[in-house]
Amino acid sequence: MRGSEQITPTVRELRMDCGECGARMVGQLSLVRTVRESDCANAEVRLPFSNPALSRDHRHRPANDDAPIPANDDGPDIPAAAIGAALTPG
């Protein structure tokens, strides 16, 4: 990484060079939600909480506490061998 520049209080632009191929790229790093409130909050920054239970009035949980159910998980787990057997003509 060559450097970065602050765009807004929650966004930085990153400049990167690839030492192997010579490519030069620009990316952005942005803050999108709060996991734990700051002890020295910036009044200009308003980020939503990732989970309402994470506010100071509730117990704190790790950042990876929200494990959504996969969209394709319609039922109980079926072993791959059973699926293959059901699809094999016989």
PDB file of N, CA, C and O in Angstrom, chain B, residues numbered from 101:
ATOM      1  N   MET B 101       0.854  -1.171   0.000  1.00  0.00           N
ATOM      2  CA  MET B 101       0.000   0.000   0.000  1.00  0.00           C
ATOM      3  C   MET B 101       0.896   1.229   0.000  1.00  0.00           C
ATOM      4  O   MET B 101       1.844   1.309   0.781  1.00  0.00           O
ATOM      5  N   ARG B 102       0.603   2.179  -0.865  1.00  0.00           N
ATOM      6  CA  ARG B 102       1.386   3.412  -0.966  1.00  0.00           C
ATOM      7  C   ARG B 102       0.930   4.456   0.014  1.00  0.00           C
ATOM      8  O   ARG B 102       1.744   5.236   0.509  1.00  0.00           O
ATOM      9  N   GLY B 103      -0.345   4.491   0.307  1.00  0.00           N
ATOM     10  CA  GLY B 103      -0.847   5.512   1.224  1.00  0.00           C
ATOM     11  C   GLY B 103      -2.353   5.577   1.196  1.00  0.00           C
ATOM     12  O   GLY B 103      -3.009   4.814   0.487  1.00  0.00           O
ATOM     13  N   SER B 104      -2.900   6.498   1.976  1.00  0.00           N
ATOM     14  CA  SER B 104      -4.349   6.660   2.027  1.00  0.00           C
ATOM     15  C   SER B 104      -4.671   8.113   2.304  1.00  0.00           C
ATOM     16  O   SER B 104      -3.835   8.877   2.785  1.00  0.00           O
ATOM     17  N   GLU B 105      -5.906   8.474   1.987  1.00  0.00           N
ATOM     18  CA  GLU B 105      -6.379   9.838   2.192  1.00  0.00           C
ATOM     19  C   GLU B 105      -7.786   9.777   2.765  1.00  0.00           C
ATOM     20  O   GLU B 105      -8.622   9.010   2.288  1.00  0.00           O
ATOM     21  N   GLN B 106      -8.050  10.580   3.782  1.00  0.00           N
ATOM     22  CA  GLN B 106      -9.388  10.621   4.365  1.00  0.00           C
ATOM     23  C   GLN B 106     -10.323  11.377   3.432  1.00  0.00           C
ATOM     24  O   GLN B 106     -10.047  12.518   3.060  1.00  0.00           O
ATOM     25  N   ILE B 107     -11.438  10.738   3.050  1.00  0.00           N
ATOM     26  CA  ILE B 107     -12.448  11.352   2.197  1.00  0.00           C
ATOM     27  C   ILE B 107     -13.551  11.960   3.062  1.00  0.00           C
ATOM     28  O   ILE B 107     -13.933  13.115   2.874  1.00  0.00           O
ATOM     29  N   THR B 108     -14.054  11.175   4.006  1.00  0.00           N
ATOM     30  CA  THR B 108     -15.034  11.624   4.992  1.00  0.00           C
ATOM     31  C   THR B 108     -14.609  11.037   6.333  1.00  0.00           C
ATOM     32  O   THR B 108     -13.648  10.269   6.369  1.00  0.00           O
ATOM     33  N   PRO B 109     -15.278  11.361   7.431  1.00  0.00           N
ATOM     34  CA  PRO B 109     -14.896  10.761   8.720  1.00  0.00           C
ATOM     35  C   PRO B 109     -15.003   9.226   8.739  1.00  0.00           C
ATOM     36  O   PRO B 109     -14.404   8.585   9.602  1.00  0.00           O
ATOM     37  N   THR B 110     -15.748   8.636   7.811  1.00  0.00           N
ATOM     38  CA  THR B 110     -15.901   7.170   7.803  1.00  0.00           C
ATOM     39  C   THR B 110     -15.367   6.505   6.541  1.00  0.00           C
ATOM     40  O   THR B 110     -15.522   5.294   6.383  1.00  0.00           O
ATOM     41  N   VAL B 111     -14.742   7.264   5.635  1.00  0.00           N
ATOM     42  CA  VAL B 111     -14.238   6.687   4.379  1.00  0.00           C
ATOM     43  C   VAL B 111     -12.802   7.141   4.129  1.00  0.00           C
ATOM     44  O   VAL B 111     -12.483   8.324   4.254  1.00  0.00           O
ATOM     45  N   ARG B 112     -11.936   6.181   3.774  1.00  0.00           N
ATOM     46  CA  ARG B 112     -10.563   6.469   3.363  1.00  0.00           C
ATOM     47  C   ARG B 112     -10.340   5.884   1.980  1.00  0.00           C
ATOM     48  O   ARG B 112     -10.818   4.792   1.672  1.00  0.00           O
ATOM     49  N   GLU B 113      -9.613   6.614   1.151  1.00  0.00           N
ATOM     50  CA  GLU B 113      -9.227   6.109  -0.162  1.00  0.00           C
ATOM     51  C   GLU B 113      -7.810   5.550  -0.042  1.00  0.00           C
ATOM     52  O   GLU B 113      -6.903   6.224   0.446  1.00  0.00           O
ATOM     53  N   LEU B 114      -7.634   4.302  -0.497  1.00  0.00           N
ATOM     54  CA  LEU B 114      -6.346   3.615  -0.386  1.00  0.00           C
ATOM     55  C   LEU B 114      -5.690   3.539  -1.762  1.00  0.00           C
ATOM     56  O   LEU B 114      -6.357   3.224  -2.748  1.00  0.00           O
ATOM     57  N   ARG B 115      -4.397   3.824  -1.837  1.00  0.00           N
ATOM     58  CA  ARG B 115      -3.650   3.693  -3.077  1.00  0.00           C
ATOM     59  C   ARG B 115      -2.665   2.538  -2.915  1.00  0.00           C
ATOM     60  O   ARG B 115      -1.882   2.505  -1.966  1.00  0.00           O
ATOM     61  N   MET B 116      -2.714   1.592  -3.851  1.00  0.00           N
ATOM     62  CA  MET B 116      -1.906   0.389  -3.746  1.00  0.00           C
ATOM     63  C   MET B 116      -1.159   0.118  -5.045  1.00  0.00           C
ATOM     64  O   MET B 116      -1.673   0.374  -6.134  1.00  0.00           O
ATOM     65  N   ASP B 117       0.061  -0.404  -4.919  1.00  0.00           N
ATOM     66  CA  ASP B 117       0.871  -0.837  -6.055  1.00  0.00           C
ATOM     67  C   ASP B 117       1.156  -2.318  -5.887  1.00  0.00           C
ATOM     68  O   ASP B 117       1.403  -2.787  -4.776  1.00  0.00           O
ATOM     69  N   CYS B 118       1.121  -3.057  -6.993  1.00  0.00           N
ATOM     70  CA  CYS B 118       1.505  -4.464  -6.975  1.00  0.00           C
ATOM     71  C   CYS B 118       2.980  -4.537  -7.333  1.00  0.00           C
ATOM     72  O   CYS B 118       3.376  -4.133  -8.427  1.00  0.00           O
ATOM     73  N   GLY B 119       3.784  -5.042  -6.431  1.00  0.00           N
ATOM     74  CA  GLY B 119       5.216  -5.155  -6.664  1.00  0.00           C
ATOM     75  C   GLY B 119       5.575  -6.196  -7.705  1.00  0.00           C
ATOM     76  O   GLY B 119       6.670  -6.148  -8.265  1.00  0.00           O
ATOM     77  N   GLU B 120       4.683  -7.135  -7.980  1.00  0.00           N
ATOM     78  CA  GLU B 120       4.962  -8.194  -8.941  1.00  0.00           C
ATOM     79  C   GLU B 120       4.657  -7.795 -10.374  1.00  0.00           C
ATOM     80  O   GLU B 120       5.466  -8.048 -11.267  1.00  0.00           O
ATOM     81  N   CYS B 121       3.498  -7.171 -10.614  1.00  0.00           N
ATOM     82  CA  CYS B 121       3.083  -6.885 -11.999  1.00  0.00           C
ATOM     83  C   CYS B 121       3.076  -5.399 -12.335  1.00  0.00           C
ATOM     84  O   CYS B 121       2.877  -5.039 -13.495  1.00  0.00           O
ATOM     85  N   GLY B 122       3.284  -4.539 -11.363  1.00  0.00           N
ATOM     86  CA  GLY B 122       3.320  -3.109 -11.624  1.00  0.00           C
ATOM     87  C   GLY B 122       1.961  -2.431 -11.656  1.00  0.00           C
ATOM     88  O   GLY B 122       1.882  -1.230 -11.916  1.00  0.00           O
ATOM     89  N   ALA B 123       0.889  -3.172 -11.397  1.00  0.00           N
ATOM     90  CA  ALA B 123      -0.451  -2.578 -11.409  1.00  0.00           C
ATOM     91  C   ALA B 123      -0.577  -1.548 -10.289  1.00  0.00           C
ATOM     92  O   ALA B 123       0.036  -1.691  -9.231  1.00  0.00           O
ATOM     93  N   ARG B 124      -1.363  -0.528 -10.528  1.00  0.00           N
ATOM     94  CA  ARG B 124      -1.634   0.506  -9.529  1.00  0.00           C
ATOM     95  C   ARG B 124      -3.147   0.577  -9.364  1.00  0.00           C
ATOM     96  O   ARG B 124      -3.873   0.696 -10.351  1.00  0.00           O
ATOM     97  N   MET B 125      -3.623   0.505  -8.136  1.00  0.00           N
ATOM     98  CA  MET B 125      -5.055   0.448  -7.865  1.00  0.00           C
ATOM     99  C   MET B 125      -5.452   1.443  -6.789  1.00  0.00           C
ATOM    100  O   MET B 125      -4.629   1.889  -5.989  1.00  0.00           O
ATOM    101  N   VAL B 126      -6.737   1.779  -6.793  1.00  0.00           N
ATOM    102  CA  VAL B 126      -7.318   2.640  -5.768  1.00  0.00           C
ATOM    103  C   VAL B 126      -8.524   1.910  -5.199  1.00  0.00           C
ATOM    104  O   VAL B 126      -9.341   1.382  -5.954  1.00  0.00           O
ATOM    105  N   GLY B 127      -8.644   1.876  -3.892  1.00  0.00           N
ATOM    106  CA  GLY B 127      -9.784   1.255  -3.227  1.00  0.00           C
ATOM    107  C   GLY B 127     -10.313   2.183  -2.161  1.00  0.00           C
ATOM    108  O   GLY B 127      -9.733   3.234  -1.886  1.00  0.00           O
ATOM    109  N   GLN B 128     -11.413   1.789  -1.567  1.00  0.00           N
ATOM    110  CA  GLN B 128     -11.974   2.569  -0.467  1.00  0.00           C
ATOM    111  C   GLN B 128     -12.235   1.662   0.718  1.00  0.00           C
ATOM    112  O   GLN B 128     -12.662   0.518   0.560  1.00  0.00           O
ATOM    113  N   LEU B 129     -11.981   2.170   1.874  1.00  0.00           N
ATOM    114  CA  LEU B 129     -12.271   1.491   3.133  1.00  0.00           C
ATOM    115  C   LEU B 129     -13.313   2.342   3.834  1.00  0.00           C
ATOM    116  O   LEU B 129     -13.098   3.531   4.073  1.00  0.00           O
ATOM    117  N   SER B 130     -14.449   1.728   4.163  1.00  0.00           N
ATOM    118  CA  SER B 130     -15.506   2.508   4.815  1.00  0.00           C
ATOM    119  C   SER B 130     -16.024   1.796   6.051  1.00  0.00           C
ATOM    120  O   SER B 130     -16.086   0.568   6.097  1.00  0.00           O
ATOM    121  N   LEU B 131     -16.391   2.573   7.041  1.00  0.00           N
ATOM    122  CA  LEU B 131     -17.029   2.062   8.251  1.00  0.00           C
ATOM    123  C   LEU B 131     -18.527   2.075   8.008  1.00  0.00           C
ATOM    124  O   LEU B 131     -19.073   3.090   7.574  1.00  0.00           O
ATOM    125  N   VAL B 132     -19.205   0.958   8.283  1.00  0.00           N
ATOM    126  CA  VAL B 132     -20.624   0.865   7.955  1.00  0.00           C
ATOM    127  C   VAL B 132     -21.536   0.670   9.155  1.00  0.00           C
ATOM    128  O   VAL B 132     -22.721   0.991   9.074  1.00  0.00           O
ATOM    129  N   ARG B 133     -21.020   0.153  10.272  1.00  0.00           N
ATOM    130  CA  ARG B 133     -21.866  -0.012  11.453  1.00  0.00           C
ATOM    131  C   ARG B 133     -21.001  -0.088  12.701  1.00  0.00           C
ATOM    132  O   ARG B 133     -19.797  -0.334  12.627  1.00  0.00           O
ATOM    133  N   THR B 134     -21.627   0.123  13.832  1.00  0.00           N
ATOM    134  CA  THR B 134     -20.958   0.118  15.123  1.00  0.00           C
ATOM    135  C   THR B 134     -21.193  -1.211  15.818  1.00  0.00           C
ATOM    136  O   THR B 134     -22.313  -1.723  15.836  1.00  0.00           O
ATOM    137  N   VAL B 135     -20.145  -1.761  16.383  1.00  0.00           N
ATOM    138  CA  VAL B 135     -20.270  -2.985  17.167  1.00  0.00           C
ATOM    139  C   VAL B 135     -20.245  -2.637  18.654  1.00  0.00           C
ATOM    140  O   VAL B 135     -20.976  -3.232  19.446  1.00  0.00           O
ATOM    141  N   ARG B 136     -19.417  -1.688  19.027  1.00  0.00           N
ATOM    142  CA  ARG B 136     -19.342  -1.208  20.406  1.00  0.00           C
ATOM    143  C   ARG B 136     -19.205   0.307  20.364  1.00  0.00           C
ATOM    144  O   ARG B 136     -18.431   0.848  19.574  1.00  0.00           O
ATOM    145  N   GLU B 137     -19.960   0.985  21.219  1.00  0.00           N
ATOM    146  CA  GLU B 137     -19.904   2.446  21.259  1.00  0.00           C
ATOM    147  C   GLU B 137     -18.510   2.922  21.641  1.00  0.00           C
ATOM    148  O   GLU B 137     -17.809   2.273  22.418  1.00  0.00           O
ATOM    149  N   SER B 138     -18.117   4.067  21.083  1.00  0.00           N
ATOM    150  CA  SER B 138     -16.830   4.674  21.389  1.00  0.00           C
ATOM    151  C   SER B 138     -16.882   5.368  22.747  1.00  0.00           C
ATOM    152  O   SER B 138     -17.914   5.919  23.132  1.00  0.00           O
ATOM    153  N   ASP B 139     -15.778   5.338  23.457  1.00  0.00           N
ATOM    154  CA  ASP B 139     -15.677   6.074  24.714  1.00  0.00           C
ATOM    155  C   ASP B 139     -15.407   7.556  24.463  1.00  0.00           C
ATOM    156  O   ASP B 139     -15.576   8.380  25.362  1.00  0.00           O
ATOM    157  N   CYS B 140     -14.988   7.897  23.243  1.00  0.00           N
ATOM    158  CA  CYS B 140     -14.738   9.308  22.880  1.00  0.00           C
ATOM    159  C   CYS B 140     -15.348   9.557  21.500  1.00  0.00           C
ATOM    160  O   CYS B 140     -14.630   9.824  20.537  1.00  0.00           O
ATOM    161  N   ALA B 141     -16.661   9.468  21.413  1.00  0.00           N
ATOM    162  CA  ALA B 141     -17.394   9.540  20.147  1.00  0.00           C
ATOM    163  C   ALA B 141     -17.223  10.880  19.450  1.00  0.00           C
ATOM    164  O   ALA B 141     -17.115  11.924  20.094  1.00  0.00           O
ATOM    165  N   ASN B 142     -17.202  10.833  18.111  1.00  0.00           N
ATOM    166  CA  ASN B 142     -17.169  12.023  17.263  1.00  0.00           C
ATOM    167  C   ASN B 142     -18.616  12.378  16.934  1.00  0.00           C
ATOM    168  O   ASN B 142     -19.331  11.558  16.358  1.00  0.00           O
ATOM    169  N   ALA B 143     -19.055  13.567  17.284  1.00  0.00           N
ATOM    170  CA  ALA B 143     -20.455  13.970  17.080  1.00  0.00           C
ATOM    171  C   ALA B 143     -20.847  13.997  15.606  1.00  0.00           C
ATOM    172  O   ALA B 143     -22.035  13.929  15.288  1.00  0.00           O
ATOM    173  N   GLU B 144     -19.861  14.098  14.688  1.00  0.00           N
ATOM    174  CA  GLU B 144     -20.142  14.124  13.250  1.00  0.00           C
ATOM    175  C   GLU B 144     -20.443  12.736  12.682  1.00  0.00           C
ATOM    176  O   GLU B 144     -20.999  12.618  11.590  1.00  0.00           O
ATOM    177  N   VAL B 145     -20.082  11.701  13.412  1.00  0.00           N
ATOM    178  CA  VAL B 145     -20.213  10.333  12.896  1.00  0.00           C
ATOM    179  C   VAL B 145     -21.415   9.644  13.535  1.00  0.00           C
ATOM    180  O   VAL B 145     -21.497   9.523  14.758  1.00  0.00           O
ATOM    181  N   ARG B 146     -22.335   9.201  12.702  1.00  0.00           N
ATOM    182  CA  ARG B 146     -23.522   8.462  13.148  1.00  0.00           C
ATOM    183  C   ARG B 146     -23.571   7.143  12.386  1.00  0.00           C
ATOM    184  O   ARG B 146     -23.929   7.118  11.208  1.00  0.00           O
ATOM    185  N   LEU B 147     -23.217   6.060  13.045  1.00  0.00           N
ATOM    186  CA  LEU B 147     -23.261   4.733  12.425  1.00  0.00           C
ATOM    187  C   LEU B 147     -24.314   3.896  13.131  1.00  0.00           C
ATOM    188  O   LEU B 147     -24.444   3.980  14.352  1.00  0.00           O
ATOM    189  N   PRO B 148     -25.073   3.086  12.388  1.00  0.00           N
ATOM    190  CA  PRO B 148     -26.055   2.220  13.044  1.00  0.00           C
ATOM    191  C   PRO B 148     -25.361   1.100  13.810  1.00  0.00           C
ATOM    192  O   PRO B 148     -24.235   0.722  13.487  1.00  0.00           O
ATOM    193  N   PHE B 149     -26.035   0.578  14.819  1.00  0.00           N
ATOM    194  CA  PHE B 149     -25.530  -0.589  15.536  1.00  0.00           C
ATOM    195  C   PHE B 149     -25.808  -1.822  14.707  1.00  0.00           C
ATOM    196  O   PHE B 149     -26.861  -1.930  14.079  1.00  0.00           O
ATOM    197  N   SER B 150     -24.864  -2.757  14.702  1.00  0.00           N
ATOM    198  CA  SER B 150     -25.063  -3.990  13.952  1.00  0.00           C
ATOM    199  C   SER B 150     -26.125  -4.852  14.613  1.00  0.00           C
ATOM    200  O   SER B 150     -26.761  -5.673  13.951  1.00  0.00           O
ATOM    201  N   ASN B 151     -26.320  -4.673  15.898  1.00  0.00           N
ATOM    202  CA  ASN B 151     -27.302  -5.443  16.631  1.00  0.00           C
ATOM    203  C   ASN B 151     -27.730  -4.578  17.824  1.00  0.00           C
ATOM    204  O   ASN B 151     -26.874  -4.161  18.604  1.00  0.00           O
ATOM    205  N   PRO B 152     -29.027  -4.297  17.987  1.00  0.00           N
ATOM    206  CA  PRO B 152     -29.462  -3.440  19.098  1.00  0.00           C
ATOM    207  C   PRO B 152     -29.014  -3.959  20.455  1.00  0.00           C
ATOM    208  O   PRO B 152     -28.885  -3.169  21.390  1.00  0.00           O
ATOM    209  N   ALA B 153     -28.774  -5.247  20.596  1.00  0.00           N
ATOM    210  CA  ALA B 153     -28.358  -5.809  21.880  1.00  0.00           C
ATOM    211  C   ALA B 153     -26.930  -5.406  22.241  1.00  0.00           C
ATOM    212  O   ALA B 153     -26.463  -5.715  23.337  1.00  0.00           O
ATOM    213  N   LEU B 154     -26.228  -4.718  21.331  1.00  0.00           N
ATOM    214  CA  LEU B 154     -24.851  -4.340  21.588  1.00  0.00           C
ATOM    215  C   LEU B 154     -24.704  -2.956  22.218  1.00  0.00           C
ATOM    216  O   LEU B 154     -23.581  -2.525  22.484  1.00  0.00           O
ATOM    217  N   SER B 155     -25.792  -2.262  22.459  1.00  0.00           N
ATOM    218  CA  SER B 155     -25.679  -0.937  23.069  1.00  0.00           C
ATOM    219  C   SER B 155     -25.213  -1.071  24.517  1.00  0.00           C
ATOM    220  O   SER B 155     -25.184  -2.173  25.065  1.00  0.00           O
ATOM    221  N   ARG B 156     -24.852   0.039  25.125  1.00  0.00           N
ATOM    222  CA  ARG B 156     -24.309  -0.004  26.494  1.00  0.00           C
ATOM    223  C   ARG B 156     -25.312  -0.571  27.508  1.00  0.00           C
ATOM    224  O   ARG B 156     -24.915  -1.033  28.578  1.00  0.00           O
ATOM    225  N   ASP B 157     -26.588  -0.538  27.182  1.00  0.00           N
ATOM    226  CA  ASP B 157     -27.592  -1.024  28.121  1.00  0.00           C
ATOM    227  C   ASP B 157     -27.755  -2.546  28.083  1.00  0.00           C
ATOM    228  O   ASP B 157     -28.489  -3.105  28.898  1.00  0.00           O
ATOM    229  N   HIS B 158     -27.099  -3.203  27.173  1.00  0.00           N
ATOM    230  CA  HIS B 158     -27.224  -4.652  27.037  1.00  0.00           C
ATOM    231  C   HIS B 158     -25.844  -5.291  27.114  1.00  0.00           C
ATOM    232  O   HIS B 158     -24.825  -4.603  27.059  1.00  0.00           O
ATOM    233  N   ARG B 159     -25.825  -6.595  27.239  1.00  0.00           N
ATOM    234  CA  ARG B 159     -24.535  -7.283  27.306  1.00  0.00           C
ATOM    235  C   ARG B 159     -23.832  -7.203  25.949  1.00  0.00           C
ATOM    236  O   ARG B 159     -24.488  -7.201  24.907  1.00  0.00           O
ATOM    237  N   HIS B 160     -22.518  -7.139  25.964  1.00  0.00           N
ATOM    238  CA  HIS B 160     -21.734  -7.042  24.731  1.00  0.00           C
ATOM    239  C   HIS B 160     -21.456  -8.443  24.199  1.00  0.00           C
ATOM    240  O   HIS B 160     -21.182  -9.372  24.957  1.00  0.00           O
ATOM    241  N   ARG B 161     -21.532  -8.569  22.882  1.00  0.00           N
ATOM    242  CA  ARG B 161     -21.242  -9.841  22.233  1.00  0.00           C
ATOM    243  C   ARG B 161     -20.198  -9.617  21.149  1.00  0.00           C
ATOM    244  O   ARG B 161     -19.999  -8.479  20.725  1.00  0.00           O
ATOM    245  N   PRO B 162     -19.532 -10.657  20.693  1.00  0.00           N
ATOM    246  CA  PRO B 162     -18.521 -10.491  19.654  1.00  0.00           C
ATOM    247  C   PRO B 162     -19.125  -9.959  18.358  1.00  0.00           C
ATOM    248  O   PRO B 162     -20.333 -10.052  18.142  1.00  0.00           O
ATOM    249  N   ALA B 163     -18.270  -9.398  17.494  1.00  0.00           N
ATOM    250  CA  ALA B 163     -18.719  -8.816  16.236  1.00  0.00           C
ATOM    251  C   ALA B 163     -19.350  -9.844  15.315  1.00  0.00           C
ATOM    252  O   ALA B 163     -20.183  -9.488  14.482  1.00  0.00           O
ATOM    253  N   ASN B 164     -18.977 -11.104  15.440  1.00  0.00           N
ATOM    254  CA  ASN B 164     -19.512 -12.140  14.561  1.00  0.00           C
ATOM    255  C   ASN B 164     -20.689 -12.880  15.196  1.00  0.00           C
ATOM    256  O   ASN B 164     -20.865 -14.077  14.966  1.00  0.00           O
ATOM    257  N   ASP B 165     -21.489 -12.181  15.987  1.00  0.00           N
ATOM    258  CA  ASP B 165     -22.597 -12.818  16.690  1.00  0.00           C
ATOM    259  C   ASP B 165     -23.827 -13.029  15.826  1.00  0.00           C
ATOM    260  O   ASP B 165     -24.704 -13.806  16.201  1.00  0.00           O
ATOM    261  N   ASP B 166     -23.919 -12.369  14.689  1.00  0.00           N
ATOM    262  CA  ASP B 166     -25.108 -12.506  13.861  1.00  0.00           C
ATOM    263  C   ASP B 166     -24.851 -13.519  12.745  1.00  0.00           C
ATOM    264  O   ASP B 166     -24.230 -13.198  11.731  1.00  0.00           O
ATOM    265  N   ALA B 167     -25.332 -14.733  12.943  1.00  0.00           N
ATOM    266  CA  ALA B 167     -25.152 -15.808  11.972  1.00  0.00           C
ATOM    267  C   ALA B 167     -26.498 -16.068  11.301  1.00  0.00           C
ATOM    268  O   ALA B 167     -27.284 -16.873  11.800  1.00  0.00           O
ATOM    269  N   PRO B 168     -26.781 -15.396  10.173  1.00  0.00           N
ATOM    270  CA  PRO B 168     -28.070 -15.588   9.518  1.00  0.00           C
ATOM    271  C   PRO B 168     -28.205 -16.991   8.943  1.00  0.00           C
ATOM    272  O   PRO B 168     -27.209 -17.633   8.609  1.00  0.00           O
ATOM    273  N   ILE B 169     -29.426 -17.455   8.831  1.00  0.00           N
ATOM    274  CA  ILE B 169     -29.689 -18.756   8.225  1.00  0.00           C
ATOM    275  C   ILE B 169     -29.481 -18.615   6.723  1.00  0.00           C
ATOM    276  O   ILE B 169     -30.039 -17.698   6.120  1.00  0.00           O
ATOM    277  N   PRO B 170     -28.693 -19.497   6.096  1.00  0.00           N
ATOM    278  CA  PRO B 170     -28.469 -19.395   4.659  1.00  0.00           C
ATOM    279  C   PRO B 170     -29.781 -19.462   3.886  1.00  0.00           C
ATOM    280  O   PRO B 170     -30.695 -20.194   4.268  1.00  0.00           O
ATOM    281  N   ALA B 171     -29.873 -18.701   2.806  1.00  0.00           N
ATOM    282  CA  ALA B 171     -31.097 -18.633   2.004  1.00  0.00           C
ATOM    283  C   ALA B 171     -31.457 -19.985   1.399  1.00  0.00           C
ATOM    284  O   ALA B 171     -32.632 -20.257   1.151  1.00  0.00           O
ATOM    285  N   ASN B 172     -30.465 -20.831   1.159  1.00  0.00           N
ATOM    286  CA  ASN B 172     -30.738 -22.122   0.527  1.00  0.00           C
ATOM    287  C   ASN B 172     -30.874 -23.252   1.538  1.00  0.00           C
ATOM    288  O   ASN B 172     -30.853 -24.419   1.148  1.00  0.00           O
ATOM    289  N   ASP B 173     -31.008 -22.952   2.793  1.00  0.00           N
ATOM    290  CA  ASP B 173     -31.120 -23.965   3.840  1.00  0.00           C
ATOM    291  C   ASP B 173     -32.598 -24.193   4.153  1.00  0.00           C
ATOM    292  O   ASP B 173     -33.135 -23.651   5.118  1.00  0.00           O
ATOM    293  N   ASP B 174     -33.251 -25.018   3.304  1.00  0.00           N
ATOM    294  CA  ASP B 174     -34.689 -25.223   3.423  1.00  0.00           C
ATOM    295  C   ASP B 174     -35.094 -26.315   4.400  1.00  0.00           C
ATOM    296  O   ASP B 174     -36.253 -26.377   4.809  1.00  0.00           O
ATOM    297  N   GLY B 175     -34.185 -27.152   4.769  1.00  0.00           N
ATOM    298  CA  GLY B 175     -34.572 -28.242   5.641  1.00  0.00           C
ATOM    299  C   GLY B 175     -33.377 -28.842   6.335  1.00  0.00           C
ATOM    300  O   GLY B 175     -32.307 -28.236   6.398  1.00  0.00           O
ATOM    301  N   PRO B 176     -33.568 -30.058   6.864  1.00  0.00           N
ATOM    302  CA  PRO B 176     -32.474 -30.707   7.588  1.00  0.00           C
ATOM    303  C   PRO B 176     -31.339 -31.080   6.635  1.00  0.00           C
ATOM    304  O   PRO B 176     -31.538 -31.246   5.432  1.00  0.00           O
ATOM    305  N   ASP B 177     -30.149 -31.205   7.208  1.00  0.00           N
ATOM    306  CA  ASP B 177     -28.994 -31.595   6.401  1.00  0.00           C
ATOM    307  C   ASP B 177     -29.179 -33.012   5.881  1.00  0.00           C
ATOM    308  O   ASP B 177     -29.540 -33.917   6.634  1.00  0.00           O
ATOM    309  N   ILE B 178     -28.931 -33.201   4.592  1.00  0.00           N
ATOM    310  CA  ILE B 178     -29.021 -34.513   3.957  1.00  0.00           C
ATOM    311  C   ILE B 178     -27.631 -34.852   3.448  1.00  0.00           C
ATOM    312  O   ILE B 178     -27.056 -34.067   2.694  1.00  0.00           O
ATOM    313  N   PRO B 179     -27.068 -35.997   3.833  1.00  0.00           N
ATOM    314  CA  PRO B 179     -25.731 -36.356   3.368  1.00  0.00           C
ATOM    315  C   PRO B 179     -25.669 -36.392   1.847  1.00  0.00           C
ATOM    316  O   PRO B 179     -26.623 -36.808   1.189  1.00  0.00           O
ATOM    317  N   ALA B 180     -24.534 -35.952   1.288  1.00  0.00           N
ATOM    318  CA  ALA B 180     -24.365 -35.907  -0.168  1.00  0.00           C
ATOM    319  C   ALA B 180     -24.566 -37.293  -0.785  1.00  0.00           C
ATOM    320  O   ALA B 180     -25.095 -37.394  -1.892  1.00  0.00           O
ATOM    321  N   ALA B 181     -24.158 -38.360  -0.097  1.00  0.00           N
ATOM    322  CA  ALA B 181     -24.318 -39.716  -0.631  1.00  0.00           C
ATOM    323  C   ALA B 181     -25.789 -40.059  -0.820  1.00  0.00           C
ATOM    324  O   ALA B 181     -26.140 -40.726  -1.793  1.00  0.00           O
ATOM    325  N   ALA B 182     -26.656 -39.619   0.086  1.00  0.00           N
ATOM    326  CA  ALA B 182     -28.087 -39.893  -0.032  1.00  0.00           C
ATOM    327  C   ALA B 182     -28.675 -39.136  -1.223  1.00  0.00           C
ATOM    328  O   ALA B 182     -29.555 -39.655  -1.910  1.00  0.00           O
ATOM    329  N   ILE B 183     -28.203 -37.930  -1.470  1.00  0.00           N
ATOM    330  CA  ILE B 183     -28.697 -37.160  -2.605  1.00  0.00           C
ATOM    331  C   ILE B 183     -28.267 -37.838  -3.908  1.00  0.00           C
ATOM    332  O   ILE B 183     -29.061 -37.965  -4.840  1.00  0.00           O
ATOM    333  N   GLY B 184     -26.994 -38.275  -3.967  1.00  0.00           N
ATOM    334  CA  GLY B 184     -26.484 -38.959  -5.149  1.00  0.00           C
ATOM    335  C   GLY B 184     -27.251 -40.240  -5.425  1.00  0.00           C
ATOM    336  O   GLY B 184     -27.537 -40.544  -6.583  1.00  0.00           O
ATOM    337  N   ALA B 185     -27.592 -40.999  -4.389  1.00  0.00           N
ATOM    338  CA  ALA B 185     -28.336 -42.250  -4.543  1.00  0.00           C
ATOM    339  C   ALA B 185     -29.732 -41.980  -5.073  1.00  0.00           C
ATOM    340  O   ALA B 185     -30.254 -42.764  -5.866  1.00  0.00           O
ATOM    341  N   ALA B 186     -30.346 -40.882  -4.649  1.00  0.00           N
ATOM    342  CA  ALA B 186     -31.682 -40.553  -5.101  1.00  0.00           C
ATOM    343  C   ALA B 186     -31.698 -40.140  -6.565  1.00  0.00           C
ATOM    344  O   ALA B 186     -32.709 -40.304  -7.247  1.00  0.00           O
ATOM    345  N   LEU B 187     -30.583 -39.605  -7.051  1.00  0.00           N
ATOM    346  CA  LEU B 187     -30.495 -39.138  -8.437  1.00  0.00           C
ATOM    347  C   LEU B 187     -30.018 -40.218  -9.404  1.00  0.00           C
ATOM    348  O   LEU B 187     -30.119 -40.049 -10.619  1.00  0.00           O
ATOM    349  N   THR B 188     -29.499 -41.325  -8.874  1.00  0.00           N
ATOM    350  CA  THR B 188     -28.959 -42.390  -9.719  1.00  0.00           C
ATOM    351  C   THR B 188     -30.104 -43.279 -10.188  1.00  0.00           C
ATOM    352  O   THR B 188     -30.864 -43.797  -9.370  1.00  0.00           O
ATOM    353  N   PRO B 189     -30.236 -43.463 -11.538  1.00  0.00           N
ATOM    354  CA  PRO B 189     -31.275 -44.357 -12.038  1.00  0.00           C
ATOM    355  C   PRO B 189     -30.978 -45.791 -11.619  1.00  0.00           C
ATOM    356  O   PRO B 189     -29.820 -46.205 -11.579  1.00  0.00           O
ATOM    357  N   GLY B 190     -31.992 -46.521 -11.319  1.00  0.00           N
ATOM    358  CA  GLY B 190     -31.645 -47.857 -10.912  1.00  0.00           C
ATOM    359  C   GLY B 190     -32.771 -48.674 -10.646  1.00  0.00           C
ATOM    360  O   GLY B 190     -32.615 -49.842 -10.289  1.00  0.00           O
TER     361      GLY B 190
END
